[in-house]
Amino acid sequence: MKADEHPDERVRLDKWLWAARFFKHRSLATEAVDGGKIQLNGLRVKPAKDVKPGDRVDIQIDATRFSVIVTGVAEKRGSAAVAQTLYTETAESIAARERQREERRFAATPGDDLHGRPTKRDRRRIGRLQEG
């Protein structure tokens, strides 16, 4: 649904995040809002807070931050093409994500190469290092 069709249209924040395809499941969107990872117009809100066209939503997913302006609302999840019509990402947000992408490309995050528990071989290496 486009913003100019029903300007008074409102929908819950968690439903909007799910419909706009920022989260795969609505429960993940609800957890993110409850966890303070989502802000509506600069304020921490509850998942049931209504979103309307013109609102600014700041979203943090892992290390990635998005800042978007709501252009439309939808109760149901549609295709990716429809989801992209529900928001417009701000220029600052796009620039920040590009900058972050470049930084990640040149410097790996510490611990990225660690995957779960150490193997037997890893434990032997750690033991040798600790012995000196």
N, C-alpha and C positions, 0 to 999 in steps of 0.2 A: 504494500500500500504506500502511496506517495504522500508526502507532507501536504501538498496542496489539495488533496482529495478531502481529507477530514482534519482541519487544523486543531480541533478540540480533542482528537483521538489521543488516548493515553493507554499505556500498557505497563505491566510490572517490569521492573529493571531486570530481574533474573530471566524473565521470558524474552525480553528484548535482546539481552546478551546471547541467549541461546538461538533465537531466530536470526540474529545478525552473524551467527557462526563464529563467535569468539570462543565458545565452549561447545564441546561435543555433546554434553548432557546438561540438562537444566539443573540437576543437583550440583554439578561442578560450578556452574554460574552462581548458585545460591551460596556455596561454600566460599567462593572468592569474594562475594559481597560481604558475607559475615566476617571473613578474615581481614577485611580492610584493604583488599587488593583493588577494589573498584571505588571510585569517587564520582558523585554526581554533582556537577556545578561546584566542584572544589570541596564538597562536604562528604563525610563518611555517612552512608545511609543504610537502611535495611533492604533486603531483597524485594519487599512488597512495595517499595516506593515507586510512584508512577513516573514514567519517562514520557516526554512529549517532544515534538520537533522543536529544534532550537536549543535543547539542553546539551551541555558539554559532559562527556563521560570520559574519565581517565581510567585506563585499564592496565593492570600489570599482570603479565603472564610470564612466569619464571623471571628471566632477566630482561624481557622485552616489555617496553612501555608503549601504549597507544594513547593518543588523545584525539577523540573524535567528536564531531558535532552530529547530533541526531537529526536526520532529514526525513525519516519516516518511521512508522511503527508497524509491527506485525505480531499477531498472537501465535501464528503457526510458523514453523520452520519451513522455508522454501528452498529453492535452488541457490547456488552460490551467486548467480547473477542477480537474483532478487535480493539476497542478503546485502550485496554491495550497494544497493540503492537506499538502504536504511541509514547510512551514515556517510560522512565525509571526514577523512583524516586531515588534521591541521597541518600546515606547512612545517611548523616547528617539530611536530611529532615525526614527520617523514624525514626531516634533516637529522634528528636525533637517532632514529633507527639506522639511517645510512652510516652515520658516524660510528655507532656501536658495531655495525656489521664490519666496517673497516678495522676497528680495533680488534675484534675477535679473529679476523683473518690473519693479522700479523702477530698476535700473542695468544697462545692457547691458555685457557683458564686452568689454574692449578687443580689437579685432581681429575681432569677430564679423562685421563688414561686409566684411572682406577675403575674397576668393574666388580663390585661385590666383595666377597670375602677373598683373602689371599689364598692362592693355591699352595700345595705342599712345597713346590719349588720356591714360591715367593717367601714362604715362612723360613725356609733354609737361608735364603739371601738376607732376610731381615735379621735372623740370628747371627749370621756372620758379621753383619754391620754393627750389631750391638756389642759383640765380643771385642771388636776393635781390630 
